[in-house]
Structure formats: C-alpha cells, structure tokens
Amino acid sequence: MGKRYDLTVVGGGPGGYVAAIRASQLGLSVALVEREDLGGVCLNWGCIPTKTLLKSAAVLDAARRAEEFGLVVDGARPDPELLRARKDRVVTRLRGGTESLLTKRGVEIVRGVATVAGPGAVSVETGDGTLDLESSRVILATGSSPLVPSVFPHDGDRVWTSRDALDGLHIPESILVIGGGAVGCEFAGFYSTMGARVTIVEMLDEILPGEDPSAARLLRSAFRKAGVDVRPKSRVEGIEPRSGSVVTTLEGGDEVETERVLLAMGRRPAVDGAGIPGLGLRTERGAVVVDETMETSVSGIAAIGDLVGGWLLAHVASREGIVAAERAAGRDTMMSYRTVPRVTFSHPEIASVGITEQQAAEEGIELTTGRFPFAASGKATAEGEGAGFVKVMADASDGVVLGGVVAGPGASELVHEIALAVEARLPAETVARMIHAHPTLPEAVMEACEAIHGLSVHSLT
Ligand SMILES: Cc1cc2nc3c(=O)[nH]c(=O)nc-3n(C[C@H](O)[C@H](O)[C@H](O)COP(=O)(O)OP(=O)(O)OC[C@H]3O[C@@H](n4cnc5c(N)ncnc54)[C@H](O)[C@@H]3O)c2cc1C
C-alpha cells in the first residue's frame, strides 16, 4: 500500500508547482514529483537565467552608451565568470523560494522519476527505491524538450541547445543561431552585446514568425545595426564540427563558419516520458489533447503546460495549472486563451497580446487600429529609447480592444495594460480617457487608443 493523496502532480515546473500550490490552498493533500530542479525549464534553463543574462547585456549596453547620457564610463566589458555567478545566484534564490512556498503550503515534494501507471497510480524511482503514490487525481506537467533533428550533430560542446548554452556560459568569438523565434533572438542579442559575431538563420520569411510583421522588421533592423547577420528564408542543410570551429551549410551552398552553433528551433512536448505512452491518452501533433478543463481523454488525468502544446509559455502553463488544480478541488474554472501576452525580451522588446491582424483577416473580423510611435513619447525620448511603437487593434463595430503590439522600451510591461483591456472587453475609448501619469511609457498606450479615433494629441499618425 503506497502513500495516499488527493492529488499527485508530476513535474515541478511553472505548470506543476503552481498547480500543486493552488490545490493545497484549496484544501487538497498534494504530492509533487520532480526528477530534477524545482521550477522546471523556466526557472533553471529558460525564462529566468536568460532574463538575468539579458539584464547584464542591458547594463553593458548602457555603459557603452554612457557618453550619450553625459557620462564617462571606461572599460566596461563582460566577465563570463561574474555573469555566470550572478545568473546562478538569481536562479538558486528563486528555486529556494519555490521550495519554501511549496513546503509552507503543505505540498509534499517527492524527489525522483515518476511513472504514471494509470489514473491515481504513480510510482517514483527515488534513487533509494520505488515509492508508490495513490491519489484520486493526477496532473501531468512534464514539460517539453528541445527540438534537435537527428541529422544535426548536437554534442553540447560546439553544437548547443539553450540548456548547454546556459550551463556552460561561454562567450564565443562567433556563433550561428538556428531559429529566429523568441529564444533564438534573445540569445542572439545577448551574444552580440557581449561581443560575439552573430548570425541568425531563419527558415521562414522573417524572424519572430507569427509576430506582428512591422515589429519583427524593427527587431531585424536593430540586429542589422548591431552587426548581427540575419538570414531569413535560409534553410540549414548540414552542420559539420571541425577542429576549432563548426561549418554550417545553407541551402544554395553558402557556408558559415563559427565557433559555436546554437539550436533554437523550438521544443516538443515530452509525450514519451513519465509512462505517458502506456496511458492511452489522445495526442495530436505530438501533444497531449485536453479539453477546456485541462482533462485528458482518460478520466482522472489532467495535463498542463508545454506537454499540451499550443503556447509553450510559462505563464500559460501556470494558468493551466490553476485551472487543473481548481477543477481537482471541485471548482468549475475553465481555461481561456483569449488573453495570452507573448514577449520577446530582445532590444527593442517585442510584445503582443490578443488577436493579430493576420488572424482578424482570416476570421473576417474588421479591425480599427491606432498606432503611436515612441519617438513622440517624452519618457521614451528622455530614456534614449525612441525606436518602436504601440499599436492597438479594436473591433471596428464597437471599439472593443481585441489585441495589441508593443515594440520598444518597456514592451513586456506595457502589453499588460492592453491585455487587461482585451480580457475585460474594454472599449479603446475607456483606456484613452483614463488619466495616465506624465511622463511615462504607458502614455503611449493611451495615445494609441486615442489614435483609433484619430485623436492622438502627440502624434500625427
Ligand atoms: C531558453 C528558454 C527561454 C524561455 N523563456 C521564456 C520566457 O521568457 N517566458 C515564458 O513564458 N516562457 C519561456 N520559456 C518557455 C518556458 O520555459 C516553458 O513554457 C515552461 O517552462 C513550461 O512549463 P512546464 O511546467 O509545462 O514544463 P517545465 O518547465 O519543462 O517543467 C517540467 C518539469 O517536469 C519534470 N519532469 C519531467 N518528467 C518527469 C518525470 N517522469 N518525473 C518527475 N519529474 C519529471 C522536469 O524535470 C521539469 O522540471 C523559455 C524556454 C526556454 C528553453
């Protein structure tokens, strides 16, 4: 007879640990099984370490631009050891915080590799033997793994995944990044600021596929100014590690020789592990299929996070975790993907939320759009960050905000005011008439909403 809980959560990433805490808050007894570090990819090899390093890059960039701000700063340069130490400190601190939250909320943390045998039956290889857990419900939150085509010679040394790059934290003299999505662009920006010669190869027509085209163009032009060689519409045919370098051959025969190659082609849901293949769960396009309550095709087993595909984002995983946990506790919470902010933490930052113009065109929704350039923002100009824009899209029939794009300073924060309007179905006029403090970046959101009615005061657009 194993240990008994109301709920067993498999995987301690931002999906699983958030689900465990919420279920415990609602009175369930919860076991959380994790085979590696609490916090999952996001905290240990994803969101947090990359943003910590990008902050270092932003500080270095500011130091190099100091003269523009009337300051003299000599000799600013990266020190890989110090960069790594700061990244590790931040990750360790947050990981400790996560563990302490779980423990204080009464979640039982079980360390080991879980295999789900069926609804309510989970066995864990702990290293000291097998522990059987029984529970009324199971939430699968086992995440994803990097997409590494078998023809690419990934060795963790010269040819990296993002995890290799973060674990080693070596600043190469040159690097070729395969994949111009958010992760590829963030790494490209980091290495470029740190002094590496960077090439980005993207198979599709533009970097940041799926993102607003004018925002993607803005980032591409910022990369070009920074000396990053951006190659859209380029397909990699082969990668050959040689002594001291890697030669990447592109379709058409072009060869690019760099010290390292980073594979940033996306991730695939971890449908092969945790006993999932034996559970008979319905899968589609390599992801576990769930309904809007996060329940799989097998009763008593929910799945959340990267494992279920769609938006492979930490905050989506967390929301799905909350829905699954509240369902387990008997609440009637439903998942909605109406308001999902998407951010690329590049320089300039690119963020969007809600509907895209392309999606509106496909769905036959007529939009009315307001745009405000940061060049006309007092705060952005004072900060020396005048590139970019805010764009708000509203339903032409009633003016309700359906989506928006922010490309420029503070985009990752500003997008949330638009997100709130999308979620609460606010008319753009409501955002426009709310008094915004001056001088601030959110004034640009207000002005973009005013621009929908041709009434932006500070811009001629
Ligand atoms: C470089 C990079 C940067 C990123 N940056 C961002 C960002 O800025 N913002 C953002 O929103 N998203 C970002 N992401 C994506 C984000 O990390 C993921 O969407 C998020 O981690 C998914 O959470 P999850 O809980 O579904 O899975 P994970 O975080 O992958 O967690 C799954 C956990 O399950 C555990 N596990 C798996 N199998 C078992 C088993 N059998 N037994 C026990 N434990 C198991 C794993 O060890 C892991 O800890 C980034 C990803 C990468 C790679």
Ligand as a Chemical Component Dictionary entry (heavy atoms), coordinates in Angstrom:
data_LIG
# 
_chem_comp.id                   LIG 
_chem_comp.type                 NON-POLYMER 
_chem_comp.pdbx_formal_charge   0 
_chem_comp.three_letter_code    LIG 
# 
loop_
_chem_comp_atom.comp_id 
_chem_comp_atom.atom_id 
_chem_comp_atom.alt_atom_id 
_chem_comp_atom.type_symbol 
_chem_comp_atom.charge 
_chem_comp_atom.model_Cartn_x 
_chem_comp_atom.model_Cartn_y 
_chem_comp_atom.model_Cartn_z 
_chem_comp_atom.pdbx_ordinal 
LIG C1  C1  C 0 15.754 29.332 -23.280 1  
LIG C2  C2  C 0 14.293 29.434 -22.932 2  
LIG C3  C3  C 0 13.764 30.653 -22.563 3  
LIG C4  C4  C 0 12.421 30.753 -22.243 4  
LIG N1  N1  N 0 11.931 31.979 -21.881 5  
LIG C5  C5  C 0 10.628 32.093 -21.588 6  
LIG C6  C6  C 0 10.096 33.339 -21.180 7  
LIG O1  O1  O 0 10.802 34.341 -21.111 8  
LIG N2  N2  N 0 8.787  33.409 -20.866 9  
LIG C7  C7  C 0 7.975  32.312 -20.943 10 
LIG O2  O2  O 0 6.791  32.419 -20.658 11 
LIG N3  N3  N 0 8.454  31.109 -21.312 12 
LIG C8  C8  C 0 9.760  30.979 -21.629 13 
LIG N4  N4  N 0 10.250 29.759 -21.973 14 
LIG C9  C9  C 0 9.319  28.607 -22.006 15 
LIG C10 C10 C 0 9.075  28.085 -20.594 16 
LIG O3  O3  O 0 10.305 27.739 -20.003 17 
LIG C11 C11 C 0 8.164  26.873 -20.656 18 
LIG O4  O4  O 0 6.992  27.213 -21.363 19 
LIG C12 C12 C 0 7.777  26.421 -19.254 20 
LIG O5  O5  O 0 8.919  26.049 -18.520 21 
LIG C13 C13 C 0 6.812  25.233 -19.335 22 
LIG O6  O6  O 0 6.457  24.849 -18.054 23 
LIG P1  P1  P 0 6.008  23.368 -17.707 24 
LIG O7  O7  O 0 5.676  23.378 -16.265 25 
LIG O8  O8  O 0 4.998  22.926 -18.676 26 
LIG O9  O9  O 0 7.280  22.468 -18.004 27 
LIG P2  P2  P 0 8.788  22.518 -17.497 28 
LIG O10 O10 O 0 9.185  23.850 -17.036 29 
LIG O11 O11 O 0 9.557  21.887 -18.596 30 
LIG O12 O12 O 0 8.778  21.559 -16.241 31 
LIG C14 C14 C 0 8.565  20.197 -16.379 32 
LIG C15 C15 C 0 9.186  19.527 -15.179 33 
LIG O13 O13 O 0 8.784  18.164 -15.161 34 
LIG C16 C16 C 0 9.869  17.388 -14.700 35 
LIG N5  N5  N 0 9.649  16.027 -15.153 36 
LIG C17 C17 C 0 9.533  15.576 -16.425 37 
LIG N6  N6  N 0 9.307  14.238 -16.433 38 
LIG C18 C18 C 0 9.299  13.842 -15.147 39 
LIG C19 C19 C 0 9.124  12.586 -14.515 40 
LIG N7  N7  N 0 8.909  11.470 -15.211 41 
LIG N8  N8  N 0 9.177  12.529 -13.176 42 
LIG C20 C20 C 0 9.391  13.663 -12.437 43 
LIG N9  N9  N 0 9.560  14.873 -12.997 44 
LIG C21 C21 C 0 9.509  14.963 -14.333 45 
LIG C22 C22 C 0 11.081 18.058 -15.350 46 
LIG O14 O14 O 0 12.274 17.729 -14.675 47 
LIG C23 C23 C 0 10.708 19.525 -15.233 48 
LIG O15 O15 O 0 11.219 20.112 -14.051 49 
LIG C24 C24 C 0 11.592 29.612 -22.287 50 
LIG C25 C25 C 0 12.125 28.365 -22.642 51 
LIG C26 C26 C 0 13.450 28.288 -22.954 52 
LIG C27 C27 C 0 14.025 26.941 -23.327 53 
# 
loop_
_chem_comp_bond.comp_id 
_chem_comp_bond.atom_id_1 
_chem_comp_bond.atom_id_2 
_chem_comp_bond.value_order 
_chem_comp_bond.pdbx_ordinal 
LIG C1  C2  SING 1  
LIG C2  C3  SING 2  
LIG C2  C26 DOUB 3  
LIG C3  C4  DOUB 4  
LIG C4  N1  SING 5  
LIG C4  C24 SING 6  
LIG N1  C5  DOUB 7  
LIG C5  C6  SING 8  
LIG C5  C8  SING 9  
LIG C6  O1  DOUB 10 
LIG C6  N2  SING 11 
LIG N2  C7  SING 12 
LIG C7  O2  DOUB 13 
LIG C7  N3  SING 14 
LIG N3  C8  DOUB 15 
LIG C8  N4  SING 16 
LIG N4  C9  SING 17 
LIG N4  C24 SING 18 
LIG C9  C10 SING 19 
LIG C10 O3  SING 20 
LIG C10 C11 SING 21 
LIG C11 O4  SING 22 
LIG C11 C12 SING 23 
LIG C12 O5  SING 24 
LIG C12 C13 SING 25 
LIG C13 O6  SING 26 
LIG O6  P1  SING 27 
LIG P1  O7  DOUB 28 
LIG P1  O8  SING 29 
LIG P1  O9  SING 30 
LIG O9  P2  SING 31 
LIG P2  O10 DOUB 32 
LIG P2  O11 SING 33 
LIG P2  O12 SING 34 
LIG O12 C14 SING 35 
LIG C14 C15 SING 36 
LIG C15 O13 SING 37 
LIG C15 C23 SING 38 
LIG O13 C16 SING 39 
LIG C16 N5  SING 40 
LIG C16 C22 SING 41 
LIG N5  C17 SING 42 
LIG N5  C21 SING 43 
LIG C17 N6  DOUB 44 
LIG N6  C18 SING 45 
LIG C18 C19 SING 46 
LIG C18 C21 DOUB 47 
LIG C19 N7  SING 48 
LIG C19 N8  DOUB 49 
LIG N8  C20 SING 50 
LIG C20 N9  DOUB 51 
LIG N9  C21 SING 52 
LIG C22 O14 SING 53 
LIG C22 C23 SING 54 
LIG C23 O15 SING 55 
LIG C24 C25 DOUB 56 
LIG C25 C26 SING 57 
LIG C26 C27 SING 58 
# 
